[in-house]
Amino acid sequence: MQGTLMLHYPFAGRWQVRNSPADRVPSHGTTMFGLSYAIDFVPVDEHGSSAPYTVASFFRPEPPTLFTGFGRTITSPVDGTVVQTHDSETDHNAYRGLPSVGYALTQRRRLARGIHAIVGNHVLIETTYLNNRTAVVALCHLQQNSITVQPGQTVHQGDVIGRCGNSGNSTEPHLHLHALDSADVIHAAAVPVSFQGHLPANGQTIDI
């Protein structure tokens, strides 16, 4: 049984928690790809909104640039070594209201395209914890061409690694994070995480 990996929040500003393992495990409804303890953070403004919501939002896709968090800085939550990056996935439109239903129906097609179509642009960072156990932290859905680190590079907690985007299997700009027991994303087991000794619940706002 893996122990809990202690992380720092990989951002500044105001973010709302979604799909937290504090509320259910597996948090994303599946144990595939080591997602049991995954957590999502959605950037929001001072009113708790990720973007203005209009009548049009209910009926049509919206550009990711409309969202307050698109392009926000993402930092490393740990000291460690970058073991993998991917930076070429397009930041696609966001889907709220009725368009989100149509987008959900295309999930099988994205799965068939492979892991990059799911996690989008991402950084994997290997770190040690709890008596030299090894874990790999995945930070996903990053903005295209925003990643500032490369495999083999040593990073420290707080170092900039990229920007919040809307790549991969994402309905609006946000950061998806989960931890694994190896860099083999397809077959790795999930590692529980907490943030500075706390695991935030769904709907909680983190303001740093």
RAZI-V568458 format. One record per pair of residues at least 4 apart in sequence whose C-alpha atoms are under 7 Angstrom apart, sorted by the first residue. I is the first residue (numbers start at 1). J is the second residue. Records with the same first field share a line. If there is no record, write none. Layout:
I=J / J
This chain:
2=191
3=192
4=191 / 192 / 193 / 194
5=129 / 192 / 193 / 194
6=193 / 194 / 195 / 196 / 197
7=77 / 78 / 193 / 194 / 195 / 196
8=77 / 78 / 195 / 196
9=77 / 195
10=74 / 75 / 76 / 77 / 158
11=73 / 74 / 75
12=208
13=207 / 208
14=43 / 44 / 45 / 205 / 206 / 207 / 208
15=41 / 42 / 43 / 44 / 205 / 206 / 207
16=41 / 42 / 43 / 44 / 203 / 204 / 205 / 206
17=40 / 41 / 42 / 200 / 201 / 202 / 203 / 204 / 205
18=39 / 40 / 41 / 202 / 203
19=27 / 28 / 39 / 40 / 202
20=24 / 27 / 38 / 39 / 40 / 201 / 202
21=25 / 26 / 27 / 37 / 38 / 39
22=199 / 200 / 201
23=201 / 202
25=36 / 37
26=30 / 31 / 35 / 36 / 37
27=36 / 37 / 38
28=35 / 36 / 38
30=35 / 36
31=35 / 36
33=185 / 186 / 187 / 188
34=180 / 188 / 189 / 190
35=178 / 190
36=190
37=178 / 190 / 191 / 192 / 193
38=177 / 178
39=176 / 177 / 178
40=174 / 175 / 176 / 177
41=174 / 175 / 176
42=173 / 174 / 175
43=50 / 68 / 69 / 174
44=48 / 49 / 50 / 68 / 69
45=49 / 50 / 68
50=67 / 68 / 69
51=66 / 67 / 68
53=57
56=60
57=61 / 62 / 96 / 97
58=96 / 97 / 98
59=97 / 98 / 99
60=99
61=93 / 94 / 95 / 99
62=93 / 94 / 95
63=93 / 94
64=70 / 92 / 93 / 94 / 166 / 172 / 173
65=70
67=173
69=164 / 173
70=164 / 165 / 173
71=143 / 163 / 164 / 165
72=163 / 164
73=160 / 162 / 163 / 164
74=160 / 161 / 162 / 163 / 164
75=158 / 159 / 160 / 161
76=156 / 157 / 158 / 159 / 160 / 161
77=157 / 158
78=127 / 156 / 157
79=127 / 155 / 156 / 157
80=125 / 126 / 127 / 154 / 155 / 156
81=125 / 126 / 127 / 152 / 153 / 154 / 155
82=124 / 125 / 126 / 150 / 151 / 152 / 153 / 154
83=124 / 125 / 126 / 151 / 152
84=123 / 124 / 151
85=122 / 123 / 124 / 150 / 151
86=121 / 122 / 123
87=121 / 122 / 144 / 145 / 147
88=121 / 144 / 145
89=120 / 121 / 144 / 167
90=144 / 167
91=143 / 144 / 165 / 166 / 167
92=166 / 167
94=171 / 172
95=99 / 100 / 171 / 172
96=100
99=103
100=104 / 171
101=105
102=106
106=110
107=111
108=112
109=113
110=114 / 117 / 118
111=115 / 117 / 118
113=117
115=119
116=120 / 168
117=168 / 169
118=168 / 169
119=140 / 141 / 168 / 169
120=140 / 141 / 142 / 167 / 168 / 169
121=140 / 141 / 142 / 143 / 144 / 167
122=138 / 139 / 140 / 141 / 142
123=138 / 139 / 140
124=136 / 137 / 138 / 139
125=136 / 137 / 138
126=134 / 135 / 136 / 137
127=134 / 135 / 136
128=132 / 133 / 134 / 135
129=133 / 134
134=181
135=179 / 180 / 181 / 182
136=179 / 180 / 181 / 182 / 183
137=178 / 179 / 180
138=177 / 178 / 179
139=175 / 176 / 177
140=175 / 176 / 177
141=164 / 165 / 166 / 167 / 168 / 170 / 174 / 175 / 176
142=162 / 163 / 164 / 165 / 166 / 167
143=163 / 164 / 165 / 166 / 167
146=162 / 163
147=161 / 162 / 163
148=161 / 162
149=153 / 161
155=159
164=173 / 174 / 175
165=173 / 174
166=170 / 172 / 173 / 174
179=190 / 191 / 192
180=188 / 189 / 190 / 191
181=188 / 189 / 190 / 191
182=188
184=188
194=198 / 199
195=199
200=204
